[in-house]
Amino acid sequence: MSCKILIGNLDVDADEDGIREFVLPIMSQVVSLEVPKEERTGKNRGYAYVVVRSEAEAHNAVRLLHGRNSLGRNLTITVVETTPVKGKWYKFGAV
């Protein structure tokens, strides 16, 4: 089952290729990488999401990358906890 990781405190000049080069030696099973950008400047917002194939790899990445320096900034690496979406039940008919 895939697992999402949040990489925080990124330098705004870090690009997707640089982030990928930084995480690939540790996270070999990257499914996707998302780097949200500011509309005005086109620079990243200081964080990125990485989806890896397993929860074990996600926790290993947190252990190895949290606090590591990239472009002069100490990164924060956390596993994104997903909450199950509860369905809404509607009652139809007369009350």
Buried (B, 14 or more C-beta within 10 A) or exposed (E): EEBBBBBBEBBEEBBEEBBBEBBEEBBEEBEEBEBEEEEEEEBBEBBBBBBBBEEEBBBBBBEBBBEEEBEEBEBBBEBEEEEEEEEEEEEEEEE
